[in-house]
């Protein structure tokens, strides 16, 4: 072995520990997959794409959306759990996929609190109660009276069993003391389209899935799920004005597969925070009636834990069946 070879080998061996100590040194050096456990056109997909477009610019690599809808988000969450923890997979974590659908499994296939590394929460997502505008329903009180009158077909659309729109709809029915046939669709886009087309008569679903239709006159908004009036939904009253105490909104953020190197998680968190605070991102989210809400990993974990417990109580209260 020549002296030159020995010098090169020594340099490589000396550099190896340093590289091992800093896995984020050249991260990211290729595109990142963003798993979205919902269908294209859903509220989760809409918000994910808004953030992903600018996140790509911040990190200098393309963030590629990978929609893996099905089973209320369970399929996407399972794929995310099994993904390589190398930093090149992000997961759009939401109320429905993370803390509702898992409660409807007899044997949960993932634990939203323990099976992922938390990056950051970036949004609060209110639900909006909407009806087909051809109906003679102009307020939450009108909807309740119409449902109790049983004068015609009055079906509630949802994005599928275990979706946020499913549970929020059942929660609303219980609070309003009405009954309406639940019609599950394959994704939020399809469920909202059914109300626009008049196949279903109403839904209560994340604002991002319906506000473009509301603004275009294709749907009529009756109320939102925040406990107080919101400037993001200036012309829409809180459902709580009609049903005191009604408060059922969601959240959205990013997870990474468990075991992702901490420096990479921290670098991604910094990039997400920077992205969410960009004026154009705040404006785009506001157009979807979604408020930017930054939560550090441990704060985010507490949000998920609290959401899991709240939804456990709702599932039990409304008598949803475990599949």
Buried (B, 14 or more C-beta within 10 A) or exposed (E): EEEEEEEEEEEEEEEEEEEEEEBBEEBBEEEBBBBBBBBBBBBBBBBBBBBBBBBBEBBEBBBBBBBBBBBBBBBBBBBBBEBEBBBBBBBBBBBBBBBBBBBBBEEBBBEBBEBBBBBBBBBBBBBBBBBBBEBEBEBBBBBBEBBEEEEEEBBBBBBBBBBBBBBBBBBBBBBBEBEBEBBBBEBBBBBBBBBBEEBBBBBBBBBBBBBBBBEEEBBBBBBBBBBEBBEBBEEBBBBBBBBEEBBBBBBBBBBBBBEBBEBBBEBBBBBBBBBBEBEEBBEBBEBBBBBBBBBBBEEBBBBBEEBBEBBBEBBEEBEBEEE
